[in-house]
């Protein structure tokens, strides 16, 4: 199991709480770093601003990225991650709004590893988070460049 942190980029406080409770129920041992918008997520990833003390080479095992963020949206975060040599291989799971396929298409074109629709039912949302997190942390074999 990959023990590096999970970066949760989510602007909706209720969904953050639900996601954290789901991860705790799954007995995920990874630290979960929560950022509330795209600017903060990029600061964390690149060790800038309020995270200038953090070594940017210590990348998260997984980024759970909501598209609906204040400021820089999830697509903007993904775009910047994929254009950087530092973060281009970090697994990103995009949490898309339930309507339409445009968000899915844009996310995959920008390099998302996976997309899941955010179900409106809290139990379905918890199940989706549990399944995708278990896959990326337990089954996936990451490529760690040195």
Phi and psi in degrees as GROMACS dihedral restraints (atoms count N, CA, C in turn):
[ dihedral_restraints ]
;  ai    aj    ak    al  type     phi  dphi    fc
    3     4     5     6     1   -75.0    20    10
    4     5     6     7     1   122.4    20    10
    6     7     8     9     1   -97.3    20    10
    7     8     9    10     1     0.3    20    10
    9    10    11    12     1   -65.1    20    10
   10    11    12    13     1   161.1    20    10
   12    13    14    15     1   -67.8    20    10
   13    14    15    16     1   161.3    20    10
   15    16    17    18     1  -101.7    20    10
   16    17    18    19     1   132.7    20    10
   18    19    20    21     1  -100.6    20    10
   19    20    21    22     1   117.8    20    10
   21    22    23    24     1  -104.2    20    10
   22    23    24    25     1   114.2    20    10
   24    25    26    27     1  -110.9    20    10
   25    26    27    28     1   101.6    20    10
   27    28    29    30     1  -151.2    20    10
   28    29    30    31     1   126.8    20    10
   30    31    32    33     1   -86.6    20    10
   31    32    33    34     1   -21.6    20    10
   33    34    35    36     1   -87.0    20    10
   34    35    36    37     1   112.6    20    10
   36    37    38    39     1   -57.9    20    10
   37    38    39    40     1   -37.5    20    10
   39    40    41    42     1   -64.9    20    10
   40    41    42    43     1   -41.2    20    10
   42    43    44    45     1   -69.8    20    10
   43    44    45    46     1   -33.2    20    10
   45    46    47    48     1   -60.9    20    10
   46    47    48    49     1   -50.1    20    10
   48    49    50    51     1   -59.6    20    10
   49    50    51    52     1   -43.9    20    10
   51    52    53    54     1   -64.1    20    10
   52    53    54    55     1   -41.5    20    10
   54    55    56    57     1   -65.2    20    10
   55    56    57    58     1   -43.4    20    10
   57    58    59    60     1   -63.4    20    10
   58    59    60    61     1   -40.4    20    10
   60    61    62    63     1   -64.4    20    10
   61    62    63    64     1   -40.9    20    10
   63    64    65    66     1   -62.1    20    10
   64    65    66    67     1   -45.9    20    10
   66    67    68    69     1   -63.0    20    10
   67    68    69    70     1   -37.5    20    10
   69    70    71    72     1   -66.3    20    10
   70    71    72    73     1   -41.7    20    10
   72    73    74    75     1   -63.4    20    10
   73    74    75    76     1   -32.4    20    10
   75    76    77    78     1   -78.6    20    10
   76    77    78    79     1    -3.1    20    10
   78    79    80    81     1    60.4    20    10
   79    80    81    82     1    37.1    20    10
   81    82    83    84     1   -67.3    20    10
   82    83    84    85     1   123.8    20    10
   84    85    86    87     1   -89.8    20    10
   85    86    87    88     1   -12.3    20    10
   87    88    89    90     1   -66.7    20    10
   88    89    90    91     1   142.3    20    10
   90    91    92    93     1   -62.7    20    10
   91    92    93    94     1   142.7    20    10
   93    94    95    96     1  -114.4    20    10
   94    95    96    97     1   119.3    20    10
   96    97    98    99     1   -99.3    20    10
   97    98    99   100     1   124.7    20    10
   99   100   101   102     1  -106.7    20    10
  100   101   102   103     1   126.9    20    10
  102   103   104   105     1  -120.3    20    10
  103   104   105   106     1   142.8    20    10
  105   106   107   108     1   -96.9    20    10
  106   107   108   109     1    -7.1    20    10
  108   109   110   111     1  -156.0    20    10
  109   110   111   112     1   173.3    20    10
  111   112   113   114     1   -66.4    20    10
  112   113   114   115     1   -36.5    20    10
  114   115   116   117     1   -62.7    20    10
  115   116   117   118     1   -47.4    20    10
  117   118   119   120     1   -64.2    20    10
  118   119   120   121     1   -38.6    20    10
  120   121   122   123     1   -61.7    20    10
  121   122   123   124     1   -44.5    20    10
  123   124   125   126     1   -67.1    20    10
  124   125   126   127     1   -37.5    20    10
  126   127   128   129     1   -60.5    20    10
  127   128   129   130     1   -42.6    20    10
  129   130   131   132     1   -63.5    20    10
  130   131   132   133     1   -51.5    20    10
  132   133   134   135     1   -59.6    20    10
  133   134   135   136     1   -39.4    20    10
  135   136   137   138     1  -102.2    20    10
  136   137   138   139     1     6.1    20    10
  138   139   140   141     1    62.0    20    10
  139   140   141   142     1    47.9    20    10
  141   142   143   144     1  -124.3    20    10
  142   143   144   145     1   171.6    20    10
  144   145   146   147     1    55.5    20    10
  145   146   147   148     1  -128.1    20    10
  147   148   149   150     1   -67.4    20    10
  148   149   150   151     1    -9.8    20    10
  150   151   152   153     1  -112.4    20    10
  151   152   153   154     1    23.2    20    10
  153   154   155   156     1   -66.3    20    10
  154   155   156   157     1   -12.4    20    10
  156   157   158   159     1   -81.8    20    10
  157   158   159   160     1   -15.2    20    10
  159   160   161   162     1   -85.8    20    10
  160   161   162   163     1   138.8    20    10
  162   163   164   165     1   -77.7    20    10
  163   164   165   166     1   114.5    20    10
  165   166   167   168     1   -66.0    20    10
  166   167   168   169     1   -14.6    20    10
  168   169   170   171     1   -73.6    20    10
  169   170   171   172     1   -16.5    20    10
  171   172   173   174     1   -86.2    20    10
  172   173   174   175     1    83.5    20    10
  174   175   176   177     1   -82.6    20    10
  175   176   177   178     1   152.7    20    10
  177   178   179   180     1   -70.2    20    10
  178   179   180   181     1   155.2    20    10
  180   181   182   183     1   -70.6    20    10
  181   182   183   184     1   -28.9    20    10
  183   184   185   186     1  -158.5    20    10
  184   185   186   187     1   142.3    20    10
  186   187   188   189     1  -115.6    20    10
  187   188   189   190     1   121.3    20    10
  189   190   191   192     1   -98.2    20    10
  190   191   192   193     1   110.3    20    10
  192   193   194   195     1  -116.8    20    10
  193   194   195   196     1   113.7    20    10
  195   196   197   198     1   -78.1    20    10
  196   197   198   199     1   141.5    20    10
  198   199   200   201     1   -80.1    20    10
  199   200   201   202     1   -29.0    20    10
  201   202   203   204     1   -90.8    20    10
  202   203   204   205     1    89.9    20    10
  204   205   206   207     1  -127.0    20    10
  205   206   207   208     1   149.3    20    10
  207   208   209   210     1   -71.4    20    10
  208   209   210   211     1   155.5    20    10
  210   211   212   213     1    70.8    20    10
  211   212   213   214     1  -121.8    20    10
  213   214   215   216     1   -75.2    20    10
  214   215   216   217     1   121.9    20    10
  216   217   218   219     1   -78.4    20    10
  217   218   219   220     1   176.3    20    10
  219   220   221   222     1   -59.5    20    10
  220   221   222   223     1   -36.9    20    10
  222   223   224   225     1   -65.1    20    10
  223   224   225   226     1   -36.9    20    10
  225   226   227   228     1   -65.3    20    10
  226   227   228   229     1   -40.2    20    10
  228   229   230   231     1   -63.0    20    10
  229   230   231   232     1   -47.9    20    10
  231   232   233   234     1   -60.9    20    10
  232   233   234   235     1   -43.4    20    10
  234   235   236   237     1   -58.2    20    10
  235   236   237   238     1   -46.3    20    10
  237   238   239   240     1   -69.0    20    10
  238   239   240   241     1   -35.4    20    10
  240   241   242   243     1   -63.8    20    10
  241   242   243   244     1   -42.5    20    10
  243   244   245   246     1   -78.6    20    10
  244   245   246   247     1   -16.7    20    10
  246   247   248   249     1   -91.7    20    10
  247   248   249   250     1    -3.6    20    10
  249   250   251   252     1  -101.7    20    10
  250   251   252   253     1   132.3    20    10
  252   253   254   255     1   -58.6    20    10
  253   254   255   256     1   -32.3    20    10
  255   256   257   258     1   -65.8    20    10
  256   257   258   259     1   -42.8    20    10
  258   259   260   261     1  -113.1    20    10
  259   260   261   262     1     3.7    20    10
  261   262   263   264     1   -65.7    20    10
  262   263   264   265     1   -21.2    20    10
  264   265   266   267     1  -102.7    20    10
  265   266   267   268     1     0.5    20    10
  267   268   269   270     1   -68.4    20    10
  268   269   270   271     1   127.2    20    10
  270   271   272   273     1   -63.6    20    10
  271   272   273   274     1   129.9    20    10
  273   274   275   276     1  -123.8    20    10
  274   275   276   277     1   122.7    20    10
  276   277   278   279     1  -107.2    20    10
  277   278   279   280     1   118.2    20    10
  279   280   281   282     1   -90.5    20    10
  280   281   282   283     1   132.5    20    10
  282   283   284   285     1  -101.4    20    10
  283   284   285   286     1   110.2    20    10
  285   286   287   288     1  -101.4    20    10
  286   287   288   289     1   154.8    20    10
  288   289   290   291     1   -62.7    20    10
  289   290   291   292     1   157.5    20    10
  291   292   293   294     1   -71.9    20    10
  292   293   294   295     1   -22.2    20    10
  294   295   296   297     1   -90.0    20    10
  295   296   297   298     1   140.8    20    10
  297   298   299   300     1    70.9    20    10
  298   299   300   301     1   168.5    20    10
  300   301   302   303     1  -112.6    20    10
  301   302   303   304     1    -2.7    20    10
  303   304   305   306     1   -60.0    20    10
  304   305   306   307     1   -42.7    20    10
  306   307   308   309     1   -62.1    20    10
  307   308   309   310     1   -40.2    20    10
  309   310   311   312     1   -62.3    20    10
  310   311   312   313     1   -49.7    20    10
  312   313   314   315     1   -59.2    20    10
  313   314   315   316     1   -47.4    20    10
  315   316   317   318     1   -63.0    20    10
  316   317   318   319     1   -41.3    20    10
  318   319   320   321     1   -63.2    20    10
  319   320   321   322     1   -47.3    20    10
  321   322   323   324     1   -66.2    20    10
  322   323   324   325     1   -37.8    20    10
  324   325   326   327     1   -64.0    20    10
  325   326   327   328     1   -30.5    20    10
  327   328   329   330     1   -86.2    20    10
  328   329   330   331     1    -3.6    20    10
  330   331   332   333     1   106.9    20    10
  331   332   333   334     1    18.8    20    10
  333   334   335   336     1   -62.5    20    10
  334   335   336   337     1   141.7    20    10
  336   337   338   339     1   -81.2    20    10
  337   338   339   340     1   -28.4    20    10
  339   340   341   342     1  -159.9    20    10
  340   341   342   343     1   151.9    20    10
  342   343   344   345     1  -131.5    20    10
  343   344   345   346     1   135.7    20    10
  345   346   347   348     1  -129.3    20    10
  346   347   348   349     1   140.8    20    10
  348   349   350   351     1   -78.0    20    10
  349   350   351   352     1   139.6    20    10
  351   352   353   354     1   -79.9    20    10
  352   353   354   355     1   105.7    20    10
  354   355   356   357     1   -66.2    20    10
  355   356   357   358     1   148.5    20    10
  357   358   359   360     1   -75.8    20    10
  358   359   360   361     1   -24.4    20    10
  360   361   362   363     1   -77.3    20    10
  361   362   363   364     1   123.0    20    10
  363   364   365   366     1   -57.4    20    10
  364   365   366   367     1   -36.1    20    10
  366   367   368   369     1   -69.4    20    10
  367   368   369   370     1   -40.7    20    10
  369   370   371   372     1   -65.5    20    10
  370   371   372   373     1   -37.7    20    10
  372   373   374   375     1   -62.7    20    10
  373   374   375   376     1   -44.8    20    10
  375   376   377   378     1   -61.7    20    10
  376   377   378   379     1   -41.8    20    10
  378   379   380   381     1   -62.3    20    10
  379   380   381   382     1   -44.4    20    10
  381   382   383   384     1   -62.2    20    10
  382   383   384   385     1   -44.9    20    10
  384   385   386   387     1   -62.5    20    10
  385   386   387   388     1   -44.0    20    10
  387   388   389   390     1   -60.9    20    10
  388   389   390   391     1   -47.1    20    10
  390   391   392   393     1   -66.5    20    10
  391   392   393   394     1   -45.3    20    10
  393   394   395   396     1   -69.6    20    10
  394   395   396   397     1   -37.0    20    10
  396   397   398   399     1   -68.0    20    10
  397   398   399   400     1   -43.7    20    10
  399   400   401   402     1   -60.6    20    10
  400   401   402   403     1   -41.6    20    10
  402   403   404   405     1   -60.1    20    10
  403   404   405   406     1   -53.9    20    10
  405   406   407   408     1   -69.4    20    10
  406   407   408   409     1   -29.6    20    10
  408   409   410   411     1   -91.4    20    10
  409   410   411   412     1   -32.8    20    10
  411   412   413   414     1  -101.7    20    10
  412   413   414   415     1   -38.2    20    10
  414   415   416   417     1  -101.4    20    10
  415   416   417   418     1   -38.3    20    10
  417   418   419   420     1   -66.0    20    10
  418   419   420   421     1   141.2    20    10
  420   421   422   423     1  -102.8    20    10
  421   422   423   424     1   104.3    20    10
  423   424   425   426     1   -74.7    20    10
  424   425   426   427     1   154.7    20    10
  426   427   428   429     1  -100.5    20    10
  427   428   429   430     1   115.2    20    10
  429   430   431   432     1  -108.3    20    10
  430   431   432   433     1   106.8    20    10
  432   433   434   435     1   -75.9    20    10
  433   434   435   436     1   144.8    20    10
